[in-house]
Amino acid sequence: MTSVSVIDNLLSSPSKWGHDHHSGLVEFDEPGATDLETIILRIVKDDPFASISEMKREVSKMDRVPQGGWWRIFCILKKQKLLTKRSRFKFIRSRW
């Protein structure tokens, strides 16, 4: 199972699960994820045409989320091969 399919399963499931890179899956006490990568993927899923600056603004509004700068968000998108808006749109279309 790839990391993208794991994250997709996490985002589509109604449970309160997040992904911890050190120990696998962990359950959060609070609703919603606190992992920056999961949050960025959720933002992409909600709005595939959002710019990195808009994603940064959304992350900065959230409480208990590690602050992600422009470069950190860029690296997450690059790692997931979601840098172009076209690839983000294909990402959400493939997750239906």
Order of alpha helices (4+ residues) and beta strands (2+ residues): alpha-beta-beta-alpha-alpha-alpha-alpha
